[in-house]
Amino acid sequence: MNKLEIAEELLKNTDGDYLKVYISNYILYMEEFENGWDGDIDLIRFHNCISYIEKENFDIRGWMLLEVPIFYNHCFWNEQTDENFDLVVWELGEVIPRYLDSEINERDAKTIQEAIDKYSK
């Protein structure tokens, strides 16, 4: 999937007006982000996440953007499989997959799939 398809899939599956507007705004400005526009830091971080998902060739079908609890952390959830993963963007362009362990501590993972596999329910 390319970035637009990833964003559209997330938009289709995401609940909540705020997050739908957030993703819609991203889609609206996606081409500008691709061309280096740096006008909205929060959306640039989301663009970094979308780019990472594309680079990892992760199948995002069925997934939603669950929440952005703090500016650098993007939480994803698949309602059908009840699986989760997070993508953290501390520094622009640097995306780290993460998961919550059994003690609710955030831990880094090497890949999205590793984060899903280790995410504690």
Secondary structure, DSSP 8 states (H G I E B T S, - for coil): --HHHHHHHHHHH--SHHHHHHHHHHHHHHHHHHTT--S-HHHHHHHHHHHHHHHTT---TTEEEEEEEETTEEEEEETTTTEEEEEEESSTT-EEEEEE-TTS-EEE-SSHHHHHHH---
